[in-house]
Amino acid sequence: MQNLKICLLFLLCLSCSKDREKVLPQKTKLTSSVYASATIQPDSLYQIYAVVAGILDDNLVEEGDLVESGDVILQINNRAPKLNAENAYLSLQQSKENVQGNAAILKDIEDEIYATRLRFKNDSINFSRQKRLWEQNIGSKAEFDTRKLAYELSENQLKQQNAKYVRTKYELETKMAQAKNSYSSSKIITDDYTVNSKIKGRVYALFKEPGELVNTLEPLGAIGSATNFKIVMLIDEVDIIKIKIDQLTLITLDAYPKEVFTAKVSKIYPQKDERSQTFTIEALFTEPPSILYPGLAGEGNIVILEKEDALTIPIEYLMDGNKVETEEGLVRVEVGFKNLERVEIVSGITEKTLLLKPKG
């Protein structure tokens, strides 16, 4: 009776074994990759900020417009700073006129110096002549003293006027320099009310309408490259150590469901996002799609290994991470690399080992 039960159990197991799916290991090219969510962003994308607070006068461009570096994007109300700049400019022009113009103050002093120099020369000649006569006992003492006093007064006046010229020139040049600095400062302040593009690219967003209050903390828009796009991907922290620059990346986009695009890893950000527990990396298309928009979503697979002639089995045939089932029972194997579909078997079985698909 006992022998009959054993025989029936063997026949039942044999029957079950015949009904289960079977497969032979195959030598194939094994590609292992790391999965990442992907988002398309323009290269050099940056948000526009104002350096002063105020009321937005006008958006001088529209979303989608192409701009050059330095083009005016937004104008903030700048009436008061503009008036200050105009007044500073007038003060600068007046200072220049005082130093360099036809009605310059220095010109009047120069004319006075010229007249005083002529008078001093004449008084010097008269004094020298009278001195020689006095030495010959010719003439009166009073006349000699008069000529001497006139000479000394002319000499002193000439010295005073030369000193006045130097002092006045220094004061005028200082005032002109101060007026120039004041004008430059007011012009910089006025320029701060004009927001310019920092790059050549496309305007992707404008967040404020004319009449709205703007400040230095809220972005006013976004500008980025119109032709160059990058792929921003989020990598789980357990996979980030496998990522290297220039690794091949296969990209699928929701907007192009039937196409696979190739790219290469171009940048790895070292800072982990604590909220999502992910790292950010960037990749560049080798041949980008003909049309791209910021925010297009998709998936990326970064190829970390390609191995030719690897002995592989379907991943669903692997049990407990290191076992497979054969017609003779469970066999322990050494596992190598794997992807979502197949896993490499380094040792434990051969190409001729028939494997049974696990139950359930």
FIGUVO-728895 format. One line per 2 residues: number of its first residue (from 1); their letters; for each residue x, y, z of C-alpha. Coordinates in Angstrom, 1 decimal. Layout:
<atoms>
NUM> A> X/Y/Z  ...
</atoms>
This chain:
<atoms>
1> MQ> 0.0/0.0/0.0  2.9/2.4/0.9
3> NL> 4.7/1.7/-2.4  1.5/2.5/-4.3
5> KI> 1.2/5.9/-2.6  4.8/6.8/-3.5
7> CL> 4.3/5.7/-7.1  1.1/7.8/-7.4
9> LF> 3.0/10.9/-5.9  5.8/10.5/-8.4
11> LL> 3.4/10.2/-11.3  1.6/13.4/-10.0
13> CL> 4.8/15.4/-9.8  5.9/14.1/-13.2
15> SC> 2.5/15.3/-14.6  2.8/18.7/-13.0
17> SK> 6.4/19.0/-14.3  5.2/18.3/-17.8
19> DR> 2.6/21.1/-17.5  5.0/23.8/-16.3
21> EK> 6.9/26.2/-18.7  10.5/25.3/-19.3
23> VL> 13.5/27.2/-20.7  17.1/26.7/-21.5
25> PQ> 19.7/29.3/-20.5  20.9/31.4/-23.5
27> KT> 24.1/33.2/-24.3  23.1/36.8/-25.2
29> KL> 24.2/40.3/-25.0  23.2/41.6/-21.6
31> TS> 22.6/45.2/-21.0  22.1/46.5/-17.5
33> SV> 20.7/49.9/-16.8  19.5/52.3/-14.1
35> YA> 16.0/53.7/-14.4  15.3/57.4/-14.0
37> SA> 12.3/59.8/-14.5  13.2/62.4/-17.1
39> TI> 12.1/65.9/-17.8  13.2/68.2/-20.7
41> QP> 14.5/71.6/-19.9  16.2/74.3/-22.0
43> DS> 19.9/74.7/-21.5  20.9/77.8/-19.5
45> LY> 17.4/78.2/-18.2  17.2/80.9/-15.6
47> QI> 14.5/83.0/-13.8  14.3/86.7/-14.2
49> YA> 14.5/88.9/-11.1  14.3/92.6/-10.5
51> VV> 17.0/94.3/-8.4  14.5/97.0/-7.3
53> AG> 10.9/97.0/-6.1  8.2/99.0/-7.9
55> IL> 5.3/98.9/-10.3  5.7/97.0/-13.6
57> DD> 5.3/99.5/-16.5  5.4/97.1/-19.4
59> NL> 6.4/93.7/-20.6  8.4/94.5/-23.7
61> VE> 8.4/91.0/-25.0  5.9/88.1/-25.2
63> EG> 6.2/84.5/-24.2  7.9/82.6/-27.0
65> DL> 9.8/85.6/-28.3  13.5/85.2/-29.2
67> VE> 15.8/87.6/-27.5  19.5/88.6/-27.7
69> SG> 21.8/89.1/-24.8  21.2/92.6/-23.4
71> DV> 17.7/93.0/-24.9  15.2/94.8/-22.6
73> IL> 12.6/92.4/-21.2  10.7/94.4/-18.6
75> QI> 10.4/98.0/-17.6  9.7/99.0/-14.0
77> NN> 8.3/102.5/-13.3  11.4/104.7/-13.0
79> RA> 10.1/108.3/-13.2  11.8/109.5/-9.9
81> PK> 15.1/107.9/-10.6  15.0/109.1/-14.2
83> LN> 14.5/112.7/-13.0  17.4/112.4/-10.5
85> AE> 19.6/111.1/-13.3  18.6/114.1/-15.5
87> NA> 19.4/116.5/-12.7  22.7/114.8/-12.1
89> YL> 23.5/115.1/-15.8  22.8/118.8/-15.8
91> SL> 25.0/119.3/-12.8  27.8/117.4/-14.6
93> QQ> 27.4/119.5/-17.7  27.6/122.7/-15.6
95> SK> 30.7/121.4/-13.9  32.3/120.7/-17.2
97> EN> 31.4/124.2/-18.5  33.0/125.7/-15.4
99> VQ> 36.2/123.9/-16.0  36.4/123.6/-19.8
101> GN> 33.9/126.0/-21.4  34.1/129.4/-22.8
103> AA> 32.6/131.0/-19.7  34.9/129.0/-17.4
105> IL> 35.8/130.5/-14.1  39.5/129.6/-14.6
107> KD> 39.5/131.7/-17.7  38.6/134.8/-15.7
109> IE> 41.4/134.1/-13.2  43.9/133.5/-16.0
111> DE> 43.0/136.9/-17.5  43.5/138.5/-14.0
113> IY> 46.9/136.7/-13.7  47.9/138.0/-17.1
115> AT> 47.1/141.6/-16.3  48.8/141.3/-12.9
117> RL> 51.9/139.8/-14.5  52.1/142.8/-16.9
119> RF> 51.7/145.2/-14.0  54.3/143.3/-12.0
121> KN> 56.8/143.4/-14.9  56.3/147.1/-15.3
123> DS> 56.6/147.7/-11.5  59.7/145.6/-11.5
125> IN> 61.3/147.6/-14.3  60.4/150.9/-12.6
127> FS> 61.7/149.7/-9.2  65.0/148.5/-10.8
129> RQ> 65.5/151.8/-12.6  64.7/153.8/-9.4
131> KR> 67.0/151.6/-7.4  70.0/152.3/-9.7
133> LW> 69.3/156.1/-9.6  69.1/156.0/-5.8
135> EQ> 72.4/154.1/-5.6  73.8/157.1/-7.6
137> NI> 72.2/159.5/-5.2  69.7/160.6/-7.8
139> GS> 66.1/161.1/-6.9  64.2/161.3/-3.6
141> KA> 63.8/158.7/-0.9  60.0/158.9/-1.1
143> EF> 60.0/158.2/-4.8  62.3/155.1/-4.3
145> DT> 60.0/153.8/-1.5  56.9/154.3/-3.7
147> RK> 58.4/152.3/-6.6  59.6/149.6/-4.1
149> LA> 56.1/149.3/-2.5  54.4/149.1/-5.9
151> YE> 56.8/146.3/-6.9  56.2/144.3/-3.7
153> LS> 52.4/144.8/-4.0  52.4/143.5/-7.6
155> EN> 54.6/140.5/-6.7  52.4/139.6/-3.7
157> QL> 49.2/140.0/-5.8  50.6/137.8/-8.6
159> KQ> 51.4/135.1/-6.0  47.9/135.3/-4.5
161> QN> 46.3/135.0/-7.9  48.5/132.0/-8.9
163> AK> 47.5/130.3/-5.6  43.8/131.2/-6.3
165> YV> 44.1/129.6/-9.7  45.5/126.4/-8.3
167> RT> 42.9/126.3/-5.5  40.0/127.1/-7.8
169> KY> 41.1/124.6/-10.4  41.3/121.8/-7.8
171> EL> 37.8/122.7/-6.4  36.2/122.8/-9.8
173> ET> 37.8/119.5/-10.9  36.7/117.9/-7.6
175> KM> 33.2/119.1/-8.1  33.2/117.8/-11.7
177> AQ> 34.4/114.4/-10.5  31.7/114.4/-7.8
179> AK> 29.1/115.4/-10.4  30.3/112.6/-12.7
181> NS> 30.1/110.0/-9.9  26.7/111.3/-9.0
183> YS> 25.5/111.0/-12.6  27.0/107.5/-13.0
185> SS> 25.4/106.4/-9.7  21.9/107.8/-10.7
187> KI> 22.3/106.2/-14.2  23.0/102.8/-12.6
189> IT> 19.9/103.2/-10.4  17.9/104.1/-13.4
191> DD> 19.2/101.1/-15.3  18.2/98.9/-12.4
193> YT> 14.6/99.6/-13.3  15.1/98.0/-16.7
195> VN> 15.4/94.2/-16.8  17.6/92.8/-19.6
197> SK> 18.1/89.4/-20.9  21.4/87.8/-19.8
199> IK> 21.6/85.3/-22.7  20.6/84.8/-26.3
201> GR> 17.5/82.5/-26.1  13.7/82.3/-25.8
203> VY> 11.3/83.8/-23.3  9.5/80.8/-21.8
205> AL> 7.4/82.5/-19.2  6.3/86.0/-17.9
207> FK> 4.7/86.0/-14.4  3.6/89.6/-14.0
209> EP> 1.3/92.0/-15.9  1.7/95.8/-16.3
211> GE> 0.5/97.6/-13.2  1.4/94.8/-10.8
213> LV> 3.7/95.3/-7.9  7.1/93.6/-8.3
215> NT> 9.8/93.0/-5.7  13.3/91.4/-5.6
217> LE> 12.1/88.1/-4.2  9.6/86.9/-6.8
219> PL> 10.7/85.8/-10.3  9.3/87.9/-13.1
221> GA> 9.8/85.3/-15.9  12.1/82.6/-17.3
223> IG> 14.5/82.6/-20.3  16.5/79.8/-21.7
225> SA> 18.2/78.5/-24.8  15.9/78.3/-27.9
227> TN> 17.9/75.5/-29.6  19.8/73.5/-26.9
229> FK> 17.9/71.3/-24.5  19.0/69.0/-21.6
231> IV> 17.4/66.0/-20.0  17.1/66.3/-16.2
233> ML> 16.8/63.0/-14.5  16.2/61.9/-10.9
235> ID> 18.2/58.9/-9.7  17.5/56.8/-6.6
237> EV> 20.3/57.1/-4.0  21.0/53.3/-4.2
239> DI> 21.9/53.7/-7.9  23.8/57.0/-8.0
241> IK> 27.2/55.4/-7.4  26.7/53.5/-10.7
243> IK> 26.4/56.7/-12.7  29.4/58.1/-14.6
245> ID> 29.9/60.9/-17.1  29.3/60.0/-20.8
247> QL> 27.3/56.9/-20.0  24.9/56.0/-22.8
249> TL> 21.3/56.9/-21.9  18.1/55.7/-23.7
251> IT> 15.3/58.2/-23.5  11.6/57.7/-24.2
253> LD> 9.2/60.7/-24.1  5.5/60.6/-23.7
255> AY> 5.2/63.0/-26.6  7.1/60.5/-28.8
257> PK> 5.7/57.1/-27.6  7.1/55.0/-30.4
259> EV> 10.6/56.4/-30.5  13.8/55.9/-28.4
261> FT> 16.4/58.6/-28.3  20.0/58.3/-27.3
263> AK> 21.8/60.7/-25.0  24.9/60.8/-22.8
265> VS> 25.2/61.8/-19.1  26.8/65.3/-19.0
267> KI> 26.5/66.3/-15.3  26.0/64.8/-11.9
269> YP> 24.8/67.0/-9.0  26.5/65.8/-5.8
271> QK> 23.7/67.2/-3.5  20.9/64.8/-2.5
273> DE> 17.3/66.0/-2.3  16.3/65.1/1.2
275> RS> 12.6/65.2/0.5  12.6/62.8/-2.5
277> QT> 15.8/61.0/-1.5  17.1/61.3/-5.1
279> FT> 20.0/62.8/-6.9  19.8/64.9/-10.0
281> IE> 21.8/64.2/-13.2  21.7/65.8/-16.6
283> AL> 22.2/64.2/-20.1  22.4/65.7/-23.6
285> FT> 20.8/64.3/-26.7  23.1/62.9/-29.4
287> EP> 20.3/63.4/-31.9  17.5/65.4/-30.4
289> PS> 13.8/65.2/-31.6  12.9/67.8/-34.1
291> IL> 10.5/69.6/-31.7  11.1/70.0/-28.0
293> YP> 9.3/72.0/-25.3  10.3/72.6/-21.6
295> GL> 8.6/70.2/-19.3  8.2/67.3/-21.6
297> AG> 8.2/64.2/-19.5  9.5/60.6/-20.1
299> EG> 11.8/57.9/-18.8  15.5/57.4/-19.0
301> NI> 17.6/54.2/-18.8  21.3/54.8/-18.1
303> VI> 23.3/51.9/-19.4  25.9/50.9/-16.8
305> LE> 27.0/47.6/-18.4  27.0/45.8/-21.7
307> KE> 28.3/42.3/-21.8  28.6/40.0/-24.8
309> DA> 27.9/36.2/-24.7  26.6/36.3/-21.1
311> LT> 24.8/33.1/-20.0  21.4/34.5/-19.0
313> IP> 17.9/33.3/-18.0  14.6/35.1/-17.8
315> IE> 14.6/36.9/-14.4  11.3/35.3/-13.4
317> YL> 13.1/31.9/-13.3  15.4/33.1/-10.5
319> MD> 14.2/32.1/-7.0  15.3/33.6/-3.7
321> GN> 18.0/35.6/-5.5  20.3/32.7/-6.1
323> KV> 18.4/29.5/-7.0  16.8/27.9/-10.0
325> ET> 14.6/24.8/-10.3  15.6/22.0/-12.6
327> EE> 14.0/18.6/-13.3  16.3/17.2/-10.7
329> GL> 15.3/19.9/-8.1  16.6/23.2/-6.8
331> VR> 20.1/24.3/-7.8  22.1/27.1/-6.2
333> VE> 23.7/29.5/-8.8  26.1/32.5/-8.8
335> VG> 24.3/35.6/-10.2  26.1/38.4/-12.1
337> FK> 24.5/41.4/-13.7  20.8/41.7/-14.5
339> NL> 18.2/44.0/-16.0  14.5/44.1/-15.9
341> ER> 14.1/41.0/-18.2  17.2/38.8/-17.8
343> VE> 19.8/37.9/-15.3  23.4/36.6/-15.8
345> IV> 24.3/33.2/-14.3  28.0/33.0/-13.6
347> SG> 28.1/29.4/-12.4  25.8/26.5/-11.3
349> IT> 24.2/25.6/-14.6  25.0/25.4/-18.3
351> EK> 23.3/26.1/-21.6  21.9/22.5/-21.5
353> TL> 20.3/22.8/-18.1  16.5/22.7/-18.5
355> LL> 14.9/25.1/-16.1  11.3/25.0/-14.7
357> KP> 9.4/28.2/-14.2  8.6/28.7/-10.5
359> KG> 5.0/28.0/-9.5  2.6/30.9/-8.8
</atoms>
